[in-house]
Each structure stands twice: as C-alpha cells, then as structure tokens.
Amino acid sequence: MPSSRPFALATVAGGFVALVHASLTWPLAATLAIFGGGAVAAFVAEAIVIARDHLEHYIGPTLLGVPVYVLFGWTGVVYVAFRLALLVVDGLPAVAVAAALATTYDLLTDHRGVAAGYWTYTDDLPGPRFHGVPWWNYVGWMVISSITAALASPFL
C-alpha cells in the first residue's frame, strides 16, 4: 500500500488553496458559509456513516473518528464545483449543477481511494456498487454538496 501521507497532504493543500481563493474573491459570509458550514455538514455525514460501521478510514489524524483531511477535501471540491457552476447559471440551478459536478468528481475518484487502501466501505446494504463504492455514497455526495453550496448561495 502506498503511503497515505502525500494523499492527505495534497487533499488538505487543495482545500486550503480553495479557501484562500474564496477569501480573496468572495464576500466573507459566503466563504464562511461554504467552508465552515460545509465542513460541519461533511463532518456530521461522515460521522454518521462511520458510527454505523459502513465506512472505515485508515488515515489520521481524526476528530471523533472523522479524518481531518476529509473536511478540507470535501469543502475544496464543492467550492470548485460551485464556482464552475456559477460560470453558467446562478441561484438554485447553480447549487444543483455544483452538486452534480462534485458527485461526478467523487464517482471518478472514490474507488481509487478504496483501491489504494485509504478507506473501505464495510456496509452490507443492498444495492449497486461502482468499483466497490456503494450507491448511497453518491447519494450522500449529492445531498451534502447541495447543502454546502446552498449555504453560500444567499451571500453571493
């Protein structure tokens, strides 16, 4: 298994770059909403899935079982997806497009984290899987990405 340290550092760096970009180009309230509120939404969702023994992470450090790097990665991805969506549409349609973009990103990358041994889906819930990643993960990305983008929308 490759070292997880470069992966976690790159994830945190990407989220940090997104945060700096937002703080330089967006109103403070929008930046706090998408990064602060988004981190809380991601944390709660991740904590629930971990507590239900559906997902196990192998990269630390963690906060109540949730790897800290996840919070940076999640908010960074949703921020970039939302900024791209805002180039084409605004308001609620931008939230929907951002959620679709963020979920598509996860569809293209999540199974690589599983293959690299960074996390494992340990659930036995019925339904389809894509390269070992269960359907509910993508539904979760759609919902939490929508919430995260919607938090910033009123401030833009």
Backbone hydrogen bonds, N-H to C=O, Kabsch-Sander energy under -0.5 kcal/mol:
donor,donor_aa,acceptor,acceptor_aa,energy
8,A,4,S,-2.7
9,L,5,R,-2.7
10,A,6,P,-2.5
11,T,7,F,-2.2
12,V,8,A,-2.5
13,A,9,L,-2.8
14,G,10,A,-2.5
15,G,11,T,-2.1
16,F,12,V,-2.6
17,V,13,A,-2.7
18,A,14,G,-2.1
19,L,15,G,-2.2
20,V,16,F,-2.7
21,H,17,V,-2.6
22,A,18,A,-2.6
23,S,19,L,-2.5
24,L,20,V,-1.5
25,T,21,H,-1.3
26,W,22,A,-2.6
31,T,27,P,-2.1
32,L,28,L,-2.9
33,A,29,A,-2.1
34,I,30,A,-2.5
35,F,31,T,-2.4
36,G,32,L,-1.9
37,G,32,L,-1.3
37,G,33,A,-0.5
38,G,33,A,-0.8
39,A,35,F,-1.5
40,V,36,G,-2.0
41,A,37,G,-2.6
42,A,38,G,-2.7
43,F,39,A,-2.6
44,V,40,V,-2.7
45,A,41,A,-2.3
46,E,42,A,-2.8
47,A,43,F,-2.9
48,I,44,V,-2.2
49,V,45,A,-2.1
50,I,46,E,-2.5
51,A,47,A,-2.7
52,R,48,I,-1.8
53,D,50,I,-1.8
54,H,49,V,-2.4
55,L,49,V,-0.7
56,E,120,T,-2.6
58,Y,118,Y,-2.4
63,L,66,V,-2.7
66,V,63,L,-1.7
68,V,61,P,-2.5
70,V,67,P,-0.8
71,L,67,P,-0.7
71,L,68,V,-1.0
72,F,68,V,-1.1
73,G,69,Y,-2.6
74,W,70,V,-3.0
75,T,71,L,-1.7
76,G,72,F,-2.2
77,V,73,G,-2.4
78,V,74,W,-2.4
79,Y,75,T,-2.5
80,V,76,G,-2.3
81,A,77,V,-2.6
82,F,78,V,-2.8
83,R,79,Y,-2.7
84,L,80,V,-2.3
85,A,81,A,-2.4
86,L,82,F,-2.5
87,L,83,R,-0.6
87,L,84,L,-1.0
88,V,85,A,-1.7
89,V,85,A,-2.7
94,A,91,G,-0.6
95,V,91,G,-1.5
96,A,92,L,-2.3
97,V,93,P,-2.6
98,A,94,A,-2.8
99,A,95,V,-2.4
100,A,96,A,-2.2
101,L,97,V,-2.7
102,A,98,A,-2.9
103,T,99,A,-2.4
104,T,100,A,-2.2
105,Y,101,L,-2.3
106,D,102,A,-2.1
107,L,103,T,-2.5
108,L,104,T,-1.9
109,T,105,Y,-1.1
110,D,106,D,-3.0
112,R,109,T,-1.4
113,G,109,T,-1.2
113,G,110,D,-0.7
114,V,110,D,-1.7
115,A,111,H,-2.4
116,A,112,R,-2.0
117,G,113,G,-0.6
117,G,114,V,-1.1
118,Y,113,G,-2.6
119,W,113,G,-0.8
120,T,56,E,-2.4
122,T,54,H,-1.4
122,T,120,T,-0.7
123,D,54,H,-1.0
130,F,133,V,-2.8
131,H,129,R,-0.6
133,V,130,F,-1.6
135,W,128,P,-1.8
137,N,134,P,-1.3
138,Y,134,P,-0.7
138,Y,135,W,-0.7
139,V,135,W,-1.7
140,G,136,W,-2.5
141,W,137,N,-2.2
142,M,138,Y,-2.2
143,V,139,V,-2.6
144,I,140,G,-3.0
145,S,141,W,-2.3
146,S,142,M,-1.8
147,I,143,V,-2.4
148,T,144,I,-2.6
149,A,145,S,-2.5
150,A,146,S,-2.5
151,L,147,I,-1.7
152,A,148,T,-0.9
152,A,149,A,-0.6
153,S,149,A,-1.6
155,F,152,A,-1.8
156,L,153,S,-1.6
